[in-house]
Structures are given as C-alpha cells and as structure tokens.
Amino acid sequence: MASSSPAQTVGRAALLLRLIASSQAQNLRLVDIAAMTLLDKSTVHRLLQRLVQERLLARDPARGYRLGPLLYELGLAALPETNLREVSQPALQELALATGDMVFLIVRSGFETVCLNRIAGDFHIQTLTRTEGDRHPLGVGAGGTAVLAGLSDSDMDIAIKAVAPRLHAYHLSESDLLEAVATTRARGGLAVDYGNAAFDVTALGRAIHDRTRSPVAAVFVASISNRMTEGRQKRVAKQLADCVNAVEAALL
C-alpha cells in the first residue's frame, strides 16, 4: 500500500477526531471507526495509536476510544478574545429565568454545531436534550436550523450536501432541511422544532451573528410540547430575540 502524504495523514487524523467527537456512543472501537471512515484497519490503528501517544485521544481497553485531555488544553488556548460562552452567560441566565425552561447555546463548527452551554429554568420539568460538547449536523434541531437558515443560499446548499449522509440517523432528509430553512426565513429567522430533535419536545431557536452578520452560533429554548402552546411560543420568541440581541451587542 502506498504511503499517504503528510497532508492526507493530517486530514485522516482530523476525520477520526471529528468522528469520535460526534459519536453519541462517545467510546468507539477500532472496528467501528474503520467501518465508519471506510479506511482499512491497519491505517486506522496506526493513526489511533499516534493520537493516543499525543494525548489527543484516550483509550479504555474495555470501552474503546474517546477524546483525550490535550484537546481540552488546546481548546482553552484557542478561545477567542471575546469568549462567546462567557459573554452570553448573563443573557442566557436571564432567558432561563424569564421562560422557566432549559436554554442552550450552540456554536457552529464547520458543518456541525457544538453545545457550549445549557442553563436550566425553574419549571419542574426540564428537557435535557443536549449536554455540553454534544455535536450534531448543521440543520438538526432549532438552533442548528436557525444557523443553517442564516447562511447564504450557496453556503446552505454546500452544508446540506455535506450533512446529507448523516441525516437518516435523525429521520431527516435534504428536503426536510430545505423546508425548515424556508419556514425559518419566513418567520424572520425564528426556527421551531416540533419534536424532531427530541421526542415530545418543542424548541425555539434563533441565530447569533458576528460583526460581519455571519451566523456563528444560536440560542434555543426547549420545553415539553404541551407546555409550548401557540400563545406561549409568541412570548418565548420575544424573550429569545431579546436574548440574542443582547449577546450580539456584547460581541460588537
């Protein structure tokens, strides 16, 4: 087998890291990773060993591979001057207090979204649909749909094609995403997910834009569906818009 170029090796290593990061199982075996990447086991084994040596991955002999401690350390060093999680915290807390529901902050990462923060309200039933670090394809859920809808048409088409192979796991199709984007844009950027991302959970999301008006993140509020009546959705939508406006103002 011909040796791969350094650039190809880096690309494959990055693929393995993204795959393990986005796996809902959090711990994958060699055979699982090889099957999902369509690479031969020897190549995958060699890459995994080196990533473990560099502390980018950790291996539990009984459970498989997971992300390693060096990624956390690198993440701290990579935080931008304006830390979105820190900047948005007051507005998110206010939103959780006002709605009583669970509030989530997600950020765009390529063709995925990553959960950065979640804050519980005081309603006695909280919807723990995501935890910090969870990754999902762009367009999945109210937050992901809001970000996708905020892209230009050309960028949106590219993103949908990129996530298409993973949509079946969410019982979604490309046409579903296109329809959700159209509806979200018609609502002025408000995305509503009626139980697609999580059973019996309704979520409202809105994108956060940076100084160039690019959708870089989103906030969404989630609650049990029978609590999210039409009238209450209107109130939550207003509170959500106020929250996003506050975060965007803090980012300027």
ABEGO torsion letter per residue (X at the ends): XBBBBAAAAAAAAAAAAAAAAABAAGBBBAAAAAAAAGBBAAAAAAAAAAAAAAGABBBBAAAEBBBBAAAAAAAAAABBABBAAAAAAAAAAAAAAAAGBBBBBBBBBEABBBBABBBBBABABBBBABBBGBBBBBGBEAAAAAAAAABBAAAAAAAAAAAAAAAAAAGBBAAAAAAAAAAAAAAGGBBBBBGAABBGBBBBBBBBBBAAGBBABBBBBBBBAAABBAAAAAAAAAAAAAAAAAAAAAAX
